[in-house]
Amino acid sequence: MKPLLLILFGYLFVKAVENILALVNLWHIENYGSRIPSGFDGFVDQETLTQMRDYSVDNSRFGFLSSGVDVAVTLVFLFGGLLNSYNSWLVSQEWSFIVTGIAFFLLLTYAQFLLHIPFGLYSTFHIENKYGFNKQTWRLWLVDTVKGLVLTTVLSAVVLGAVFWLIKSSPEYWWLVVWLFLLIFKLFMLYISPYVIEPLFNKFVPIADKGLEEKIKQLFVRAGLSISRVFTMDASRRSGHGNAYFSGIGHVKRIVLFDTLLEKSSDDEILAILAHEAGHWKKKHILKRLVMMECFSFVGIYVAWTLVQGDWLAQIFGIADPTLYVKLLLVGFCSMLVLFPLKPVFAWFSRKDEWEADRYAVDLTGTPHTLARALVKLGRDNLANLHPHPWYTAFYYSHPPLSQRVSRLLKASR
């Protein structure tokens, strides 16, 4: 079998597995979505449960359409000769090595951005509207879109320019210096994001409820963690979904609470949710994940450096001018296929961390039923899928299914 056909069959196999899992999950939702799980009685009535099922079904069906378009574009671009034409056109421009590298990936980013605009609009202004989540106006959507595009352009140009400059300056060791640069850049972005990036899209104000703020600070003192400040985010301008998160790193860690979460949750429930987040920090899940991903990145960049030394991969895809840019793109595509079987492994580790964070929250607060109630409300208010298929969960769920988390917490409270 020709190598190109082997890669094509590999790609189609991966997409077939993804679609089979999605179909099985859709079938499971449609057949079991009307059953109220243990612990949700009194919080989720039959009408709400039907909404939860329908919301998951609509998103799943829409996902098939989006995935189908992605597959079709990939087949035409990579296997239909369009990549060769695109690469040859850029070469003919006779720009510098760095400028051509920036243009190669940035123009592809723009194309992907434009391709997904209709899907984003349908998801936001039809599906999210249908279930009462969308709060965005067309003007706000346009402003966010322009901001996002400008931000993507600036950051991509900076990173790509630096990467290709390093490649040009150190051809024999660029894999090492590029890895170091990307690591430093990621850490830098973690530090500045709360102050530079996040405020571009949302308004953050100190929490108005000083009593709740004091309870939160006392909770984190008991956990042995220091936080800079507690903020409220105007999430309700865009969506009715509720959540809370940590942002920043080191001494700039801060807590951000969605205003939608504050509106629908009691103080104890908010504390329980934040105790879970504290568990991630105390168990060093974020640090462990960062180290693990950087180890994979280190190996991956070295492998990429090795593979692009020759032109064989570009020749397989019929590339007339085997530039470094096109070879890096093809290495990235093939790596995605090779690493696909590891998806359930990464997902399992992520779910394991969530179980540990739940246990830590219970130990810290001493009230497992409060966290269970908070999760039930979040699931209800966000119309979460309460009945994902186990196969789909194994591949894609970074968190354990909500019904399993609630069931375990309720058993711990007895």
VEXVEX-898105 format. One record per residue (C-alpha): residue number from 1; z, x negated, y negated. Coordinates in pm, 1 decimal, always signed. Each point is the difference from the previous one (the first is absolute). Layout:
<sites>
<num = NUM&pz = Z&px = X&py = Y>
...
</sites>
This chain:
<sites>
<num = 1&pz = +0.0&px = +0.0&py = +0.0>
<num = 2&pz = -90.5&px = -126.0&py = -345.1>
<num = 3&pz = +301.2&px = -97.7&py = -214.6>
<num = 4&pz = -95.1&px = +249.5&py = -273.4>
<num = 5&pz = -6.5&px = +286.0&py = +250.9>
<num = 6&pz = +335.8&px = -113.6&py = +136.0>
<num = 7&pz = +152.5&px = +9.8&py = -348.8>
<num = 8&pz = -164.0&px = +337.8&py = -68.2>
<num = 9&pz = +138.3&px = +146.6&py = +322.3>
<num = 10&pz = +340.1&px = -146.1&py = -86.5>
<num = 11&pz = -5.8&px = +171.2&py = -339.1>
<num = 12&pz = -114.0&px = +332.3&py = +146.6>
<num = 13&pz = +269.3&px = -25.9&py = +269.0>
<num = 14&pz = +271.6&px = -52.2&py = -262.2>
<num = 15&pz = -125.4&px = +298.7&py = -199.7>
<num = 16&pz = -23.8&px = +210.1&py = +315.6>
<num = 17&pz = +362.3&px = -78.6&py = +88.5>
<num = 18&pz = +109.5&px = +86.6&py = -355.2>
<num = 19&pz = -182.8&px = +332.1&py = +10.1>
<num = 20&pz = +127.5&px = +88.2&py = +346.6>
<num = 21&pz = +355.8&px = -64.0&py = -115.1>
<num = 22&pz = -61.2&px = +212.7&py = -309.6>
<num = 23&pz = -147.3&px = +281.9&py = +211.5>
<num = 24&pz = +291.7&px = -8.0&py = +243.1>
<num = 25&pz = +240.2&px = +8.1&py = -292.5>
<num = 26&pz = -187.8&px = +293.1&py = -157.7>
<num = 27&pz = +8.6&px = +191.5&py = +329.0>
<num = 28&pz = +373.0&px = -68.2&py = +28.0>
<num = 29&pz = +67.1&px = +126.5&py = -352.7>
<num = 30&pz = -202.1&px = +316.3&py = +53.9>
<num = 31&pz = +176.0&px = +80.3&py = +326.9>
<num = 32&pz = +358.4&px = -101.8&py = -77.2>
<num = 33&pz = +16.4&px = +10.8&py = -378.2>
<num = 34&pz = +158.4&px = +346.4&py = -8.2>
<num = 35&pz = +314.8&px = -110.3&py = +186.3>
<num = 36&pz = +311.2&px = -68.4&py = -206.7>
<num = 37&pz = +161.1&px = -328.7&py = +115.3>
<num = 38&pz = +372.9&px = -38.1&py = +52.7>
<num = 39&pz = +184.8&px = -53.9&py = -327.0>
<num = 40&pz = -260.5&px = +176.2&py = -213.7>
<num = 41&pz = +140.9&px = +349.7&py = +56.1>
<num = 42&pz = +108.7&px = +155.2&py = -326.3>
<num = 43&pz = -209.3&px = -243.7&py = -202.3>
<num = 44&pz = -348.1&px = +77.5&py = +131.1>
<num = 45&pz = -106.4&px = +360.2&py = +55.7>
<num = 46&pz = -311.3&px = +103.2&py = +189.8>
<num = 47&pz = -208.0&px = +35.0&py = -316.6>
<num = 48&pz = +88.8&px = -353.6&py = -115.9>
<num = 49&pz = -62.1&px = -137.9&py = +348.4>
<num = 50&pz = -344.3&px = +159.6&py = +0.0>
<num = 51&pz = -68.3&px = -168.3&py = -334.1>
<num = 52&pz = +113.2&px = -333.4&py = +140.1>
<num = 53&pz = -233.1&px = +39.3&py = +295.5>
<num = 54&pz = -295.8&px = +109.5&py = -213.6>
<num = 55&pz = +50.8&px = -285.5&py = -247.0>
<num = 56&pz = -9.8&px = -253.7&py = +283.2>
<num = 57&pz = -302.6&px = +169.6&py = +155.9>
<num = 58&pz = -193.4&px = +4.9&py = -328.6>
<num = 59&pz = +73.4&px = -367.5&py = -64.9>
<num = 60&pz = -96.2&px = -92.3&py = +356.3>
<num = 61&pz = -330.9&px = +184.3&py = -15.0>
<num = 62&pz = -77.6&px = -152.5&py = -337.8>
<num = 63&pz = +82.3&px = -340.4&py = +148.4>
<num = 64&pz = -278.4&px = +45.1&py = +256.2>
<num = 65&pz = -255.0&px = +50.6&py = -277.8>
<num = 66&pz = +122.6&px = -301.5&py = -197.1>
<num = 67&pz = +3.5&px = -215.4&py = +312.3>
<num = 68&pz = -351.1&px = +113.0&py = +94.5>
<num = 69&pz = -139.3&px = -102.9&py = -337.4>
<num = 70&pz = +175.5&px = -338.7&py = +23.1>
<num = 71&pz = -151.9&px = -60.1&py = +344.0>
<num = 72&pz = -347.9&px = +95.8&py = -118.2>
<num = 73&pz = +20.6&px = -228.3&py = -305.8>
<num = 74&pz = +133.5&px = -288.5&py = +211.3>
<num = 75&pz = -280.8&px = +36.5&py = +254.0>
<num = 76&pz = -267.8&px = +2.9&py = -270.1>
<num = 77&pz = +154.9&px = -282.6&py = -202.4>
<num = 78&pz = +100.2&px = -244.5&py = +274.6>
<num = 79&pz = -233.9&px = +87.1&py = +285.1>
<num = 80&pz = -294.1&px = +148.8&py = -189.4>
<num = 81&pz = -92.9&px = -303.8&py = -206.5>
<num = 82&pz = +140.0&px = +110.0&py = -336.7>
<num = 83&pz = +256.0&px = -281.8&py = -2.0>
<num = 84&pz = -280.3&px = -255.1&py = +36.3>
<num = 85&pz = -188.4&px = +151.3&py = -294.5>
<num = 86&pz = +312.7&px = +14.1&py = -212.5>
<num = 87&pz = +91.4&px = -360.8&py = +78.3>
<num = 88&pz = -354.8&px = -124.3&py = -66.9>
<num = 89&pz = -10.5&px = +183.9&py = -333.5>
<num = 90&pz = +323.3&px = -167.9&py = -112.8>
<num = 91&pz = -130.4&px = -340.8&py = +107.2>
<num = 92&pz = -315.7&px = +58.1&py = -202.3>
<num = 93&pz = +205.9&px = +45.3&py = -316.7>
<num = 94&pz = +84.9&px = -373.4&py = +13.2>
<num = 95&pz = +345.3&px = +46.9&py = -143.3>
<num = 96&pz = +271.6&px = -259.8&py = +54.1>
<num = 97&pz = +190.3&px = -14.3&py = +329.0>
<num = 98&pz = +312.4&px = +159.4&py = -150.4>
<num = 99&pz = -179.6&px = +271.7&py = -197.6>
<num = 100&pz = -211.6&px = +94.7&py = +301.9>
<num = 101&pz = +311.8&px = +22.4&py = +217.1>
<num = 102&pz = +174.4&px = +227.9&py = -249.4>
<num = 103&pz = -309.5&px = +218.4&py = -34.9>
<num = 104&pz = -56.4&px = +21.0&py = +378.4>
<num = 105&pz = +337.2&px = +159.3&py = +74.4>
<num = 106&pz = +53.4&px = +180.6&py = -329.9>
<num = 107&pz = -330.2&px = +188.1&py = +21.9>
<num = 108&pz = +87.4&px = +106.6&py = +355.8>
<num = 109&pz = +336.4&px = +121.7&py = -129.5>
<num = 110&pz = -177.7&px = +207.0&py = -266.2>
<num = 111&pz = -235.4&px = +148.1&py = +260.6>
<num = 112&pz = +290.6&px = +96.5&py = +223.7>
<num = 113&pz = +182.7&px = +142.7&py = -301.6>
<num = 114&pz = -296.1&px = +220.0&py = -96.2>
<num = 115&pz = -54.0&px = +107.5&py = +361.1>
<num = 116&pz = +357.5&px = +126.6&py = +30.6>
<num = 117&pz = +16.8&px = +183.7&py = -332.7>
<num = 118&pz = -130.1&px = +331.5&py = +144.6>
<num = 119&pz = +250.4&px = -18.4&py = +285.1>
<num = 120&pz = +285.9&px = -74.8&py = -238.4>
<num = 121&pz = -100.6&px = +290.5&py = -221.5>
<num = 122&pz = -19.1&px = +240.6&py = +293.1>
<num = 123&pz = +335.3&px = -113.4&py = +136.4>
<num = 124&pz = +171.9&px = +24.2&py = -339.2>
<num = 125&pz = -158.5&px = +307.5&py = -152.8>
<num = 126&pz = -57.3&px = +206.6&py = +313.2>
<num = 127&pz = +239.0&px = -85.8&py = +282.8>
<num = 128&pz = +294.6&px = -104.3&py = -219.6>
<num = 129&pz = -69.2&px = +294.3&py = -233.6>
<num = 130&pz = -17.3&px = +242.0&py = +290.5>
<num = 131&pz = +352.9&px = -90.1&py = +109.5>
<num = 132&pz = +147.8&px = -22.1&py = -349.1>
<num = 133&pz = +44.6&px = -377.0&py = -14.4>
<num = 134&pz = -256.4&px = -106.8&py = -257.6>
<num = 135&pz = +127.5&px = -4.2&py = -359.1>
<num = 136&pz = -273.8&px = -222.9&py = -141.9>
<num = 137&pz = -239.6&px = +111.9&py = -268.1>
<num = 138&pz = -358.2&px = -122.3&py = +3.0>
<num = 139&pz = +76.9&px = -210.4&py = -306.6>
<num = 140&pz = +298.5&px = -167.5&py = +167.8>
<num = 141&pz = -206.7&px = -64.3&py = +313.5>
<num = 142&pz = -272.1&px = -161.9&py = -209.6>
<num = 143&pz = +248.8&px = -215.2&py = -191.7>
<num = 144&pz = +166.4&px = -114.4&py = +324.2>
<num = 145&pz = -339.2&px = -74.8&py = +153.5>
<num = 146&pz = -113.9&px = -210.9&py = -295.1>
<num = 147&pz = +333.1&px = -185.3&py = -10.6>
<num = 148&pz = -18.7&px = -66.8&py = +372.3>
<num = 149&pz = -356.3&px = -127.3&py = -23.5>
<num = 150&pz = +79.2&px = -230.7&py = -292.1>
<num = 151&pz = +312.0&px = -130.7&py = +174.0>
<num = 152&pz = -193.8&px = -58.5&py = +322.2>
<num = 153&pz = -271.5&px = -183.0&py = -191.2>
<num = 154&pz = +241.1&px = -229.5&py = -183.2>
<num = 155&pz = +219.4&px = -84.0&py = +299.1>
<num = 156&pz = -296.2&px = -40.5&py = +236.6>
<num = 157&pz = -183.9&px = -225.3&py = -243.4>
<num = 158&pz = +308.5&px = -218.8&py = -46.8>
<num = 159&pz = +75.7&px = -27.4&py = +372.2>
<num = 160&pz = -361.2&px = -46.0&py = +110.5>
<num = 161&pz = -69.2&px = -249.8&py = -276.5>
<num = 162&pz = +305.9&px = -205.3&py = +95.8>
<num = 163&pz = -81.1&px = +17.7&py = +372.4>
<num = 164&pz = -359.4&px = -117.3&py = -41.8>
<num = 165&pz = +106.2&px = -271.8&py = -242.7>
<num = 166&pz = +246.5&px = -126.9&py = +262.4>
<num = 167&pz = -270.3&px = +15.7&py = +265.9>
<num = 168&pz = -236.1&px = -200.2&py = -216.9>
<num = 169&pz = +268.3&px = -252.7&py = -98.2>
<num = 170&pz = +133.2&px = -56.9&py = +351.3>
<num = 171&pz = -271.0&px = +78.0&py = +257.5>
<num = 172&pz = +186.8&px = -159.9&py = +290.8>
<num = 173&pz = +343.0&px = +151.7&py = -64.4>
<num = 174&pz = -75.1&px = +316.7&py = -192.5>
<num = 175&pz = +147.0&px = +217.2&py = +274.9>
<num = 176&pz = +344.6&px = -149.4&py = -71.0>
<num = 177&pz = -12.4&px = +4.5&py = -380.2>
<num = 178&pz = -148.1&px = +351.0&py = -4.4>
<num = 179&pz = +280.1&px = +123.4&py = +225.7>
<num = 180&pz = +260.3&px = -158.9&py = -227.8>
<num = 181&pz = -163.2&px = +147.8&py = -310.5>
<num = 182&pz = -14.9&px = +350.2&py = +148.7>
<num = 183&pz = +364.5&px = -21.6&py = +108.4>
<num = 184&pz = +111.5&px = -105.6&py = -349.0>
<num = 185&pz = -215.9&px = +270.0&py = -157.1>
<num = 186&pz = +151.2&px = +271.4&py = +222.7>
<num = 187&pz = +353.6&px = -106.1&py = -89.3>
<num = 188&pz = -94.9&px = -13.5&py = -368.0>
<num = 189&pz = -138.6&px = +353.6&py = +16.5>
<num = 190&pz = +318.5&px = +123.3&py = +167.9>
<num = 191&pz = +196.6&px = -134.7&py = -295.8>
<num = 192&pz = -219.3&px = +130.3&py = -280.5>
<num = 193&pz = -118.2&px = +328.1&py = +153.3>
<num = 194&pz = +304.3&px = +204.9&py = -113.0>
<num = 195&pz = -50.8&px = -111.5&py = -359.0>
<num = 196&pz = -377.7&px = -33.3&py = -32.1>
<num = 197&pz = -187.8&px = +196.2&py = +269.1>
<num = 198&pz = +214.1&px = +306.5&py = +76.6>
<num = 199&pz = +48.9&px = +105.1&py = -366.6>
<num = 200&pz = -378.1&px = +19.9&py = -40.0>
<num = 201&pz = -1.3&px = +313.0&py = +213.1>
<num = 202&pz = +346.0&px = +153.1&py = -27.8>
<num = 203&pz = +281.3&px = +32.7&py = -248.9>
<num = 204&pz = +333.0&px = -146.6&py = +110.0>
<num = 205&pz = +322.1&px = +95.3&py = -175.2>
<num = 206&pz = +362.7&px = -78.0&py = +88.7>
<num = 207&pz = +148.6&px = +276.9&py = +208.0>
<num = 208&pz = +159.4&px = +262.5&py = -222.7>
<num = 209&pz = +271.7&px = +98.5&py = +248.2>
<num = 210&pz = +251.4&px = -279.7&py = -60.0>
<num = 211&pz = +229.2&px = +140.3&py = +265.6>
<num = 212&pz = -271.7&px = -35.2&py = +264.3>
<num = 213&pz = -88.0&px = -344.9&py = -132.4>
<num = 214&pz = +358.7&px = -113.3&py = +44.7>
<num = 215&pz = +9.3&px = +139.2&py = +355.4>
<num = 216&pz = -320.7&px = -189.4&py = +79.1>
<num = 217&pz = +138.0&px = -325.5&py = -137.7>
<num = 218&pz = +323.8&px = +42.5&py = +197.3>
<num = 219&pz = -205.4&px = +65.5&py = +314.0>
<num = 220&pz = -188.7&px = -326.0&py = -45.2>
<num = 221&pz = +317.4&px = -189.9&py = -78.4>
<num = 222&pz = +132.3&px = +112.9&py = +339.8>
<num = 223&pz = -329.2&px = -117.0&py = +150.8>
<num = 224&pz = +37.2&px = -338.9&py = -167.7>
<num = 225&pz = -320.7&px = +39.3&py = -198.8>
<num = 226&pz = -63.2&px = -36.6&py = -370.2>
<num = 227&pz = -247.0&px = +218.1&py = -187.1>
<num = 228&pz = -106.9&px = -38.1&py = -359.3>
<num = 229&pz = -40.5&px = +363.2&py = -98.6>
<num = 230&pz = -66.5&px = +352.0&py = +128.9>
<num = 231&pz = -309.9&px = +172.1&py = -139.3>
<num = 232&pz = -162.9&px = +339.4&py = +16.2>
<num = 233&pz = -378.3&px = +13.1&py = +31.9>
<num = 234&pz = -211.3&px = +286.7&py = -134.3>
<num = 235&pz = -166.6&px = +64.2&py = +337.1>
<num = 236&pz = -24.9&px = +372.9&py = -80.1>
<num = 237&pz = -284.4&px = -74.2&py = -245.3>
<num = 238&pz = -224.0&px = -68.3&py = +298.2>
<num = 239&pz = +150.0&px = +147.8&py = +314.4>
<num = 240&pz = +268.8&px = +222.4&py = +142.3>
<num = 241&pz = +82.0&px = -251.6&py = +273.6>
<num = 242&pz = +347.3&px = -152.4&py = -16.0>
<num = 243&pz = +113.6&px = -350.9&py = +85.5>
<num = 244&pz = +207.3&px = -301.6&py = -103.0>
<num = 245&pz = -62.7&px = -371.5&py = +28.9>
<num = 246&pz = +108.3&px = -351.6&py = -86.8>
<num = 247&pz = -223.8&px = -214.8&py = -213.3>
<num = 248&pz = +13.3&px = -364.9&py = -90.9>
<num = 249&pz = +154.2&px = -291.4&py = +182.0>
<num = 250&pz = +298.1&px = -231.4&py = -37.4>
<num = 251&pz = +205.1&px = +74.7&py = -312.1>
<num = 252&pz = -249.9&px = +251.0&py = -137.1>
<num = 253&pz = +47.7&px = +256.7&py = +275.1>
<num = 254&pz = +31.1&px = +348.3&py = -137.5>
<num = 255&pz = +18.0&px = +351.6&py = +138.0>
<num = 256&pz = -260.5&px = +258.3&py = -95.5>
<num = 257&pz = +60.5&px = +368.7&py = +67.3>
<num = 258&pz = -280.8&px = +253.7&py = -29.8>
<num = 259&pz = +96.4&px = +278.5&py = -237.6>
<num = 260&pz = -121.5&px = +240.0&py = +269.5>
<num = 261&pz = +259.0&px = -142.7&py = +239.7>
<num = 262&pz = +281.6&px = +32.9&py = -253.3>
<num = 263&pz = -94.9&px = +360.2&py = -60.7>
<num = 264&pz = +22.0&px = +104.0&py = +366.2>
<num = 265&pz = +275.5&px = -220.0&py = +145.5>
<num = 266&pz = +377.3&px = -15.5&py = -29.3>
<num = 267&pz = +179.4&px = -320.3&py = -100.7>
<num = 268&pz = +116.7&px = -59.2&py = +357.0>
<num = 269&pz = -352.8&px = +38.1&py = +134.7>
<num = 270&pz = -137.4&px = -245.6&py = -254.3>
<num = 271&pz = +275.3&px = -247.3&py = +89.5>
<num = 272&pz = -85.6&px = +38.5&py = +368.6>
<num = 273&pz = -368.5&px = -71.6&py = -68.0>
<num = 274&pz = +88.6&px = -307.1&py = -206.8>
<num = 275&pz = +241.7&px = -117.7&py = +268.4>
<num = 276&pz = -297.1&px = -1.8&py = +236.8>
<num = 277&pz = -195.5&px = -213.5&py = -248.5>
<num = 278&pz = +301.2&px = -230.0&py = -34.4>
<num = 279&pz = -10.6&px = -40.5&py = +376.0>
<num = 280&pz = -346.9&px = -152.2&py = -24.8>
<num = 281&pz = +132.8&px = -263.6&py = -240.3>
<num = 282&pz = +318.2&px = -72.6&py = +194.5>
<num = 283&pz = -190.2&px = -34.1&py = +326.6>
<num = 284&pz = -251.8&px = -222.3&py = -182.2>
<num = 285&pz = -290.0&px = +218.2&py = +114.1>
<num = 286&pz = -198.4&px = -69.6&py = -315.9>
<num = 287&pz = +49.5&px = -375.3&py = +30.0>
<num = 288&pz = -78.5&px = -0.8&py = +372.4>
<num = 289&pz = -314.7&px = +202.3&py = -57.6>
<num = 290&pz = -110.3&px = -229.1&py = -279.8>
<num = 291&pz = +55.0&px = -307.8&py = +216.7>
<num = 292&pz = -183.5&px = +158.4&py = +294.0>
<num = 293&pz = -296.5&px = +103.3&py = -213.4>
<num = 294&pz = -20.3&px = -343.2&py = -161.7>
<num = 295&pz = +1.2&px = -163.8&py = +343.1>
<num = 296&pz = -291.7&px = +220.8&py = +102.2>
<num = 297&pz = -167.6&px = -75.4&py = -332.2>
<num = 298&pz = +46.2&px = -374.6&py = +54.2>
<num = 299&pz = -160.5&px = +13.4&py = +343.3>
<num = 300&pz = -268.3&px = +240.9&py = -118.3>
<num = 301&pz = -110.4&px = -216.3&py = -293.4>
<num = 302&pz = -11.6&px = -307.5&py = +223.0>
<num = 303&pz = -210.7&px = +187.6&py = +255.4>
<num = 304&pz = -227.0&px = +121.8&py = -281.5>
<num = 305&pz = -38.2&px = -357.7&py = -125.4>
<num = 306&pz = -96.6&px = -111.4&py = +351.6>
<num = 307&pz = -250.7&px = +281.0&py = +53.8>
<num = 308&pz = -182.2&px = -41.7&py = -330.4>
<num = 309&pz = -73.9&px = -367.5&py = +67.7>
<num = 310&pz = -310.0&px = +108.8&py = +187.5>
<num = 311&pz = -265.6&px = +264.1&py = -65.2>
<num = 312&pz = -0.1&px = +163.1&py = +344.3>
<num = 313&pz = +180.0&px = +318.6&py = -105.8>
<num = 314&pz = -233.3&px = +52.7&py = -294.7>
<num = 315&pz = -297.9&px = -61.3&py = +227.8>
<num = 316&pz = +124.0&px = +264.5&py = +243.5>
<num = 317&pz = -17.9&px = +255.3&py = -282.8>
<num = 318&pz = -342.1&px = -125.0&py = -111.3>
<num = 319&pz = +112.6&px = -150.4&py = -331.3>
<num = 320&pz = -280.3&px = -208.0&py = -153.2>
<num = 321&pz = +226.6&px = -191.8&py = -240.1>
<num = 322&pz = +332.8&px = -63.5&py = +178.4>
<num = 323&pz = +220.5&px = -31.4&py = -307.6>
<num = 324&pz = +374.9&px = -54.7&py = +29.1>
<num = 325&pz = +59.6&px = +342.9&py = -151.0>
<num = 326&pz = -196.0&px = +187.2&py = +263.6>
<num = 327&pz = +157.8&px = -205.6&py = +278.0>
<num = 328&pz = +349.7&px = +81.2&py = -127.4>
<num = 329&pz = -88.1&px = +369.8&py = -10.1>
<num = 330&pz = -128.3&px = -6.6&py = +357.1>
<num = 331&pz = +305.1&px = -190.7&py = +122.9>
<num = 332&pz = +219.5&px = +263.7&py = -161.5>
<num = 333&pz = -196.3&px = +280.8&py = +166.1>
<num = 334&pz = +13.8&px = -158.6&py = +346.0>
<num = 335&pz = +370.9&px = -79.5&py = -44.7>
<num = 336&pz = +65.5&px = +369.7&py = -60.3>
<num = 337&pz = -152.6&px = +78.5&py = +340.5>
<num = 338&pz = +188.1&px = -277.3&py = +180.1>
<num = 339&pz = +335.3&px = +98.1&py = -151.4>
<num = 340&pz = -40.7&px = +373.2&py = +63.1>
<num = 341&pz = +196.9&px = -8.7&py = +331.0>
<num = 342&pz = +298.5&px = -140.0&py = -194.1>
<num = 343&pz = +30.3&px = +313.3&py = -214.3>
<num = 344&pz = +248.7&px = +173.4&py = +232.5>
<num = 345&pz = +202.1&px = -322.3&py = +21.0>
<num = 346&pz = +38.8&px = -19.8&py = -378.5>
<num = 347&pz = +72.2&px = +373.3&py = -15.8>
<num = 348&pz = +270.0&px = -34.6&py = +266.7>
<num = 349&pz = +176.0&px = -276.5&py = -192.7>
<num = 350&pz = -14.2&px = +210.6&py = -315.7>
<num = 351&pz = +152.1&px = +302.8&py = +176.8>
<num = 352&pz = +267.7&px = -224.8&py = +146.6>
<num = 353&pz = +93.7&px = -108.8&py = -353.2>
<num = 354&pz = +23.3&px = +364.2&py = -107.9>
<num = 355&pz = +240.0&px = +78.7&py = +284.7>
<num = 356&pz = +215.2&px = -295.4&py = -103.7>
<num = 357&pz = -1.9&px = +114.3&py = -363.7>
<num = 358&pz = +107.4&px = +349.1&py = +109.3>
<num = 359&pz = +289.1&px = -143.8&py = +200.3>
<num = 360&pz = +104.5&px = -216.3&py = -293.6>
<num = 361&pz = -5.0&px = +302.8&py = -232.1>
<num = 362&pz = +224.1&px = +190.3&py = +240.2>
<num = 363&pz = +244.5&px = -290.7&py = +20.9>
<num = 364&pz = +1.8&px = -40.7&py = -379.6>
<num = 365&pz = +46.4&px = +366.2&py = -91.9>
<num = 366&pz = +173.6&px = +129.5&py = +311.9>
<num = 367&pz = -194.1&px = +325.8&py = -29.1>
<num = 368&pz = -301.4&px = +9.9&py = +236.1>
<num = 369&pz = -46.8&px = +373.4&py = -56.0>
<num = 370&pz = -57.9&px = -63.7&py = -372.4>
<num = 371&pz = -287.8&px = -237.0&py = +66.9>
<num = 372&pz = -134.6&px = +246.3&py = +257.5>
<num = 373&pz = +9.6&px = +279.3&py = -258.2>
<num = 374&pz = -167.6&px = -221.9&py = -260.1>
<num = 375&pz = -280.5&px = -87.3&py = +243.3>
<num = 376&pz = -45.4&px = +365.6&py = +94.0>
<num = 377&pz = -36.4&px = +93.4&py = -368.2>
<num = 378&pz = -244.4&px = -285.3&py = -62.7>
<num = 379&pz = -204.5&px = +105.3&py = +301.0>
<num = 380&pz = +1.4&px = +362.8&py = -108.8>
<num = 381&pz = -80.9&px = -68.5&py = -364.2>
<num = 382&pz = -275.9&px = -250.1&py = +87.1>
<num = 383&pz = -139.9&px = +221.3&py = +278.8>
<num = 384&pz = +33.4&px = -283.2&py = +252.3>
<num = 385&pz = -149.2&px = +22.8&py = +347.1>
<num = 386&pz = +295.8&px = +79.9&py = +225.0>
<num = 387&pz = -202.1&px = -21.4&py = +322.3>
<num = 388&pz = -215.1&px = -315.9&py = +8.5>
<num = 389&pz = -141.5&px = -92.3&py = +338.7>
<num = 390&pz = +179.8&px = -296.7&py = +163.2>
<num = 391&pz = -325.6&px = -197.4&py = +31.8>
<num = 392&pz = -79.5&px = +45.3&py = -367.6>
<num = 393&pz = +356.5&px = -88.9&py = -90.8>
<num = 394&pz = -18.5&px = -318.7&py = +206.2>
<num = 395&pz = -308.5&px = -120.7&py = -186.7>
<num = 396&pz = +51.1&px = +116.1&py = -355.2>
<num = 397&pz = +357.5&px = +102.8&py = -78.4>
<num = 398&pz = +198.6&px = -259.8&py = -190.5>
<num = 399&pz = +297.9&px = +240.3&py = +11.6>
<num = 400&pz = +131.9&px = +184.2&py = +304.9>
<num = 401&pz = -102.8&px = +368.0&py = +5.8>
<num = 402&pz = +226.1&px = +197.0&py = -229.9>
<num = 403&pz = +120.9&px = +235.1&py = +272.1>
<num = 404&pz = +115.4&px = -296.3&py = +211.9>
<num = 405&pz = +189.9&px = -158.5&py = -289.1>
<num = 406&pz = +175.0&px = +325.6&py = -84.5>
<num = 407&pz = +85.7&px = +67.1&py = +364.6>
<num = 408&pz = +156.8&px = -343.3&py = +41.9>
<num = 409&pz = +199.4&px = +32.7&py = -323.2>
<num = 410&pz = +132.9&px = +340.6&py = +99.9>
<num = 411&pz = +115.8&px = -136.5&py = +334.6>
<num = 412&pz = +180.2&px = -281.6&py = -182.1>
<num = 413&pz = +186.8&px = +253.8&py = -215.3>
<num = 414&pz = +154.1&px = +179.3&py = +298.9>
</sites>
